Amino acid sequence: MTTNIEAFFPKSLGLRLAAAATLLMQVSLAATAARSDDFYHGKTVTLVVGYAAGGGYDINARLLAHHLADHIAGHPNIIVENMPGAGSLTMLRFINHEAPTDGTTIGLFDFTQITNSLLTPETVKIDFRQYKWIGSIARDLAVCYVWSRIKASSLADIQKIPSIPMGRTNPGTSSDIEQKIFRKLFSVHVKSVAGYKGSSQAFIAVENGELDGGCLTWSSLPPNWISGKKITPILRLSKATAPDLPSDVPDAIDIAKSPRDREIIEFLTAAGKLGKPIVASLATPQAQVDVLRKAFKHTMTDPNFLADAAKARQPIDPVFGADAENILQKLYTTPSQIVAAAKEVGSE
């Protein structure tokens, strides 16, 4: 038996019903979007930094916090909280285990801990794919330098000096790994001095003569050191560069002694593509993550943000959420023999 559908639902009525269904769906989606947009109204977002105040990570966090709310519906109050400890691992554990997971807490950490999760998984028990990635403000440009009282202008000069004291916070931090590359792969007699809570404390020690130099993100160095030619940059640990970095500073990968050394350096510095990473807890609702990602993306092109970044000598070379996740996936598939060789360099 054949039933004539149009006898029950004439074509015109069917079209009206379809239109009504479409309208209801659009209203539902709009209501969901409105709830996401309204979520941050009257709230405070805390941006937790894994280092003490005054260093490069802290500078970037405060720069971002000053502008991010302009691009979030509801314009929440955004504050920066410093939580130094274990090379920013204390902050990372806080984000995923103690902090609110509603989208009101995000963190900025030392990108080198991504590398450490592969080098020393027994210590850094973190899979960085298990965070919600908001993005990274810039890729890292690390430079090993010495104070001007050290009469050396090249890598060959530095290699002749019996001892070069350099400060670091904890084992496994970016400056620690960079110093080990400098010492083990380029035969520089670095004497690592531990115990500094952040780069700002190490800067004072360099000026006081307690330390002779360091390996650090170029934009984190005091501007008057650069303009006053108080330091001599010796080696660049990144393909990135900067307008005020002398063009003759060699790239570690380019002058590596062997193909094996080159692969090790590439692995140990690969996470630098995510040089100023911002994450949220994996438990953060995707709706809030999407709001934060959108706001972060718009902030990175905000003329006021870019002007303030230029004044602070902070390069802006952003990586956005999905692209950051792709970089992570590639890093986590590094061949085991390269990871093992890099682990030898990264050990004490």
C-alpha positions as CSV (number, residue, x, y, z in Angstrom):
1,M,0.0,0.0,0.0
2,T,1.4,3.4,-1.0
3,T,0.9,6.4,1.2
4,N,0.7,9.9,-0.3
5,I,2.8,11.9,2.1
6,E,1.7,15.2,0.6
7,A,-1.9,14.2,1.4
8,F,-0.9,14.6,5.1
9,F,1.8,17.3,4.8
10,P,1.4,19.5,1.8
11,K,4.6,20.7,0.2
12,S,4.1,24.3,1.4
13,L,3.6,23.1,5.0
14,G,6.7,20.9,4.7
15,L,8.8,23.9,3.7
16,R,7.4,25.9,6.6
17,L,8.2,23.1,9.0
18,A,11.8,22.9,7.6
19,A,12.2,26.6,7.9
20,A,11.0,26.5,11.5
21,A,13.4,23.8,12.4
22,T,16.3,25.7,10.8
23,L,15.3,28.8,12.8
24,L,15.1,26.9,16.0
25,M,18.6,25.5,15.4
26,Q,20.0,29.0,14.7
27,V,18.4,30.3,17.9
28,S,19.9,27.4,19.9
29,L,23.3,28.0,18.4
30,A,23.0,31.7,19.1
31,A,22.0,31.1,22.7
32,T,25.0,28.8,23.1
33,A,27.3,31.4,21.7
34,A,25.7,34.1,23.9
35,R,26.3,31.9,27.0
36,S,30.0,31.5,26.0
37,D,30.3,35.2,25.4
38,D,28.6,36.1,28.7
39,F,30.7,33.7,30.7
40,Y,33.6,36.1,31.4
41,H,31.4,39.0,32.4
42,G,32.3,40.1,35.9
43,K,34.9,37.4,36.3
44,T,38.7,37.4,37.0
45,V,41.1,35.4,34.8
46,T,44.4,34.5,36.4
47,L,47.4,34.1,34.2
48,V,49.9,32.1,36.3
49,V,53.6,32.4,35.4
50,G,56.0,29.6,36.3
51,Y,58.8,32.0,37.2
52,A,59.4,35.0,39.5
53,A,58.6,38.5,38.6
54,G,61.0,40.5,36.4
55,G,62.2,37.9,33.9
56,G,61.2,37.3,30.2
57,Y,58.3,35.0,31.0
58,D,56.9,37.5,33.5
59,I,57.3,40.4,31.1
60,N,55.3,38.5,28.4
61,A,52.6,37.5,30.8
62,R,52.0,41.0,31.9
63,L,52.1,42.3,28.4
64,L,49.4,39.8,27.3
65,A,47.3,40.3,30.4
66,H,47.2,44.1,29.7
67,H,45.5,43.6,26.3
68,L,43.8,40.2,26.3
69,A,40.6,41.3,28.0
70,D,40.0,43.8,25.2
71,H,39.2,40.9,23.0
72,I,37.0,38.8,25.4
73,A,33.3,39.5,25.5
74,G,32.5,40.6,29.0
75,H,36.0,42.2,29.5
76,P,37.1,40.2,32.5
77,N,39.7,41.4,34.9
78,I,43.0,39.7,34.1
79,I,45.7,39.4,36.8
80,V,49.2,37.8,36.7
81,E,50.3,35.5,39.5
82,N,53.9,34.3,39.8
83,M,54.4,30.7,40.9
84,P,58.1,29.9,40.6
85,G,59.3,26.4,41.3
86,A,61.0,23.4,39.6
87,G,61.5,25.3,36.3
88,S,57.7,26.1,36.1
89,L,56.6,22.5,36.8
90,T,55.0,23.7,40.0
91,M,52.8,26.0,38.0
92,L,51.9,23.3,35.4
93,R,50.9,20.8,38.1
94,F,48.8,23.5,39.7
95,I,47.0,24.2,36.4
96,N,46.0,20.6,35.9
97,H,45.4,19.5,39.5
98,E,44.4,22.4,41.7
99,A,43.4,25.4,39.7
100,P,39.8,26.1,38.6
101,T,39.0,24.3,35.4
102,D,36.2,26.7,34.2
103,G,38.4,28.8,31.9
104,T,39.4,31.4,34.5
105,T,43.0,30.1,35.0
106,I,45.6,29.8,32.3
107,G,49.4,29.4,32.6
108,L,52.6,30.5,30.9
109,F,55.6,28.1,31.4
110,D,59.1,27.3,30.3
111,F,58.9,25.6,27.0
112,T,62.0,23.4,27.7
113,Q,59.8,21.3,30.0
114,I,58.3,19.9,26.8
115,T,61.7,18.6,25.8
116,N,62.3,17.3,29.3
117,S,59.1,15.3,29.2
118,L,60.8,13.2,26.5
119,L,64.4,13.3,28.0
120,T,63.4,12.5,31.6
121,P,59.8,11.2,31.6
122,E,60.5,9.7,35.0
123,T,60.9,13.2,36.4
124,V,58.7,15.3,34.1
125,K,55.6,13.1,34.2
126,I,53.7,15.3,31.8
127,D,52.3,14.7,28.4
128,F,51.9,18.3,27.0
129,R,49.3,17.1,24.6
130,Q,47.1,16.7,27.7
131,Y,46.6,20.5,28.0
132,K,44.3,22.8,26.1
133,W,46.6,25.0,24.1
134,I,45.8,28.6,23.7
135,G,48.9,29.5,21.8
136,S,52.5,30.9,22.0
137,I,53.4,34.5,21.9
138,A,56.8,34.0,20.1
139,R,59.4,31.4,19.3
140,D,62.5,31.6,21.4
141,L,65.8,33.2,20.4
142,A,68.3,32.1,22.9
143,V,71.9,33.4,23.0
144,C,74.9,32.5,25.1
145,Y,76.7,35.7,26.1
146,V,79.5,36.9,28.4
147,W,79.9,40.2,30.2
148,S,82.2,42.8,28.7
149,R,84.9,42.4,31.3
150,I,85.5,39.0,29.8
151,K,87.9,39.7,27.0
152,A,86.5,37.5,24.3
153,S,84.7,38.2,21.1
154,S,84.2,34.8,19.6
155,L,83.6,31.1,20.4
156,A,87.3,30.3,19.8
157,D,88.2,33.0,22.5
158,I,85.7,31.6,25.0
159,Q,86.9,28.1,24.6
160,K,90.3,29.1,25.9
161,I,89.0,30.5,29.2
162,P,89.3,27.9,32.1
163,S,86.0,28.7,33.8
164,I,82.9,30.7,32.9
165,P,80.4,30.9,35.8
166,M,76.8,31.1,34.5
167,G,73.6,31.1,36.6
168,R,70.5,29.0,36.3
169,T,67.4,28.3,38.3
170,N,66.8,24.5,38.2
171,P,68.1,21.5,36.2
172,G,66.1,21.1,33.1
173,T,65.2,24.7,32.5
174,S,65.9,26.4,29.2
175,S,69.0,28.2,30.4
176,D,70.3,24.9,31.9
177,I,69.9,23.0,28.6
178,E,71.4,25.8,26.6
179,Q,74.4,26.0,28.9
180,K,74.9,22.2,28.5
181,I,74.8,22.6,24.7
182,F,77.4,25.3,25.1
183,R,79.6,23.2,27.3
184,K,79.2,19.7,25.9
185,L,78.9,20.3,22.2
186,F,81.0,23.5,21.8
187,S,83.7,22.8,24.5
188,V,83.1,25.9,26.6
189,H,84.1,25.5,30.2
190,V,80.8,26.6,31.7
191,K,80.4,26.4,35.5
192,S,76.7,26.3,36.2
193,V,75.7,28.0,39.4
194,A,72.3,27.0,40.6
195,G,69.9,28.6,43.1
196,Y,68.5,31.6,41.2
197,K,64.7,32.0,41.4
198,G,64.6,33.8,38.1
199,S,66.6,35.6,35.4
200,S,66.3,39.0,37.1
201,Q,68.3,37.7,40.1
202,A,71.0,36.2,37.8
203,F,71.3,39.6,36.0
204,I,72.2,41.2,39.3
205,A,74.8,38.5,39.9
206,V,76.3,39.1,36.4
207,E,76.6,42.9,37.0
208,N,78.2,42.3,40.4
209,G,80.8,40.0,39.0
210,E,79.5,36.8,40.6
211,L,78.7,35.4,37.2
212,D,80.5,36.0,33.9
213,G,77.5,35.4,31.5
214,G,74.7,33.1,30.7
215,C,72.5,31.5,28.0
216,L,69.1,33.2,27.8
217,T,66.3,34.5,25.5
218,W,67.7,37.6,23.8
219,S,64.6,39.7,24.4
220,S,64.8,38.9,28.1
221,L,68.1,40.6,28.6
222,P,68.1,44.1,30.1
223,P,67.8,46.7,27.3
224,N,70.6,48.8,28.7
225,W,73.0,45.8,28.4
226,I,72.3,45.8,24.6
227,S,72.4,49.5,24.0
228,G,75.4,50.0,26.2
229,K,77.3,47.0,24.7
230,K,77.8,45.6,28.2
231,I,77.7,42.0,26.9
232,T,79.2,40.1,24.0
233,P,76.9,37.5,22.3
234,I,78.8,34.4,21.4
235,L,76.4,31.8,20.1
236,R,72.8,31.8,18.8
237,L,70.7,28.7,19.7
238,S,67.9,29.4,17.2
239,K,67.2,30.1,13.6
240,A,65.4,33.2,14.8
241,T,67.2,36.6,14.9
242,A,66.5,40.1,16.2
243,P,67.2,43.6,14.8
244,D,69.5,44.4,17.7
245,L,71.4,41.1,17.7
246,P,74.7,41.4,15.7
247,S,74.4,39.6,12.4
248,D,77.8,37.8,12.9
249,V,76.7,35.8,15.9
250,P,76.9,32.2,14.7
251,D,74.0,29.7,14.7
252,A,74.7,26.6,16.8
253,I,73.1,24.3,14.2
254,D,75.1,25.8,11.3
255,I,78.5,25.3,13.1
256,A,77.8,22.0,14.8
257,K,80.8,19.7,14.7
258,S,78.9,16.8,13.1
259,P,75.5,15.7,11.6
260,R,74.8,13.9,14.9
261,D,75.5,17.0,16.9
262,R,73.2,19.0,14.6
263,E,70.3,16.6,15.1
264,I,70.8,16.7,18.9
265,I,70.8,20.5,18.9
266,E,67.7,20.6,16.6
267,F,65.9,18.3,19.0
268,L,66.9,20.1,22.1
269,T,65.9,23.5,20.7
270,A,62.7,22.4,18.8
271,A,60.4,23.3,21.6
272,G,61.6,26.8,21.2
273,K,59.1,27.2,18.4
274,L,56.7,27.4,21.3
275,G,58.8,29.9,23.2
276,K,56.1,31.6,25.3
277,P,53.4,29.0,25.6
278,I,49.9,29.6,27.1
279,V,47.8,26.6,28.2
280,A,44.7,25.8,30.2
281,S,43.7,22.6,32.0
282,L,42.6,19.7,29.9
283,A,39.3,19.8,31.9
284,T,38.5,23.4,30.7
285,P,35.3,23.4,28.7
286,Q,35.9,23.7,24.9
287,A,33.6,26.7,24.7
288,Q,35.9,28.7,27.0
289,V,39.0,27.5,25.2
290,D,37.5,28.7,21.9
291,V,36.9,32.1,23.4
292,L,40.4,32.3,24.8
293,R,42.0,31.1,21.6
294,K,40.0,33.7,19.6
295,A,40.9,36.5,22.0
296,F,44.6,35.4,21.9
297,K,44.6,35.5,18.1
298,H,43.1,38.9,18.0
299,T,45.5,40.2,20.6
300,M,48.5,39.2,18.5
301,T,47.5,41.6,15.8
302,D,46.3,44.4,18.1
303,P,48.2,47.6,17.2
304,N,48.3,48.7,20.9
305,F,49.6,45.3,22.0
306,L,52.3,45.3,19.2
307,A,53.4,48.8,20.2
308,D,53.8,47.9,23.8
309,A,55.7,44.7,22.8
310,A,58.1,46.8,20.7
311,K,58.7,49.2,23.6
312,A,59.5,46.2,25.8
313,R,61.8,44.6,23.2
314,Q,59.5,41.6,23.1
315,P,59.3,39.9,19.6
316,I,55.8,38.8,18.6
317,D,55.9,35.7,16.4
318,P,52.8,33.8,17.5
319,V,51.8,30.2,17.1
320,F,48.1,29.6,17.5
321,G,46.3,26.7,19.3
322,A,45.9,24.1,16.6
323,D,49.3,24.8,15.1
324,A,50.9,24.4,18.6
325,E,49.3,21.0,18.9
326,N,50.7,20.0,15.5
327,I,54.3,21.0,16.6
328,L,53.8,19.0,19.8
329,Q,52.7,15.9,17.8
330,K,55.8,16.1,15.6
331,L,58.2,16.5,18.6
332,Y,56.6,13.5,20.4
333,T,57.5,11.4,17.4
334,T,61.2,12.1,17.4
335,P,63.3,8.9,16.8
336,S,64.3,7.2,20.0
337,Q,68.0,7.2,19.1
338,I,68.0,11.0,18.8
339,V,66.2,11.4,22.1
340,A,68.8,9.0,23.7
341,A,71.8,11.0,22.3
342,A,70.2,14.3,23.4
343,K,69.6,12.8,26.9
344,E,73.4,12.4,27.3
345,V,73.9,16.0,26.5
346,G,71.1,17.1,28.9
347,S,72.4,15.0,31.8
348,E,74.7,16.5,34.5
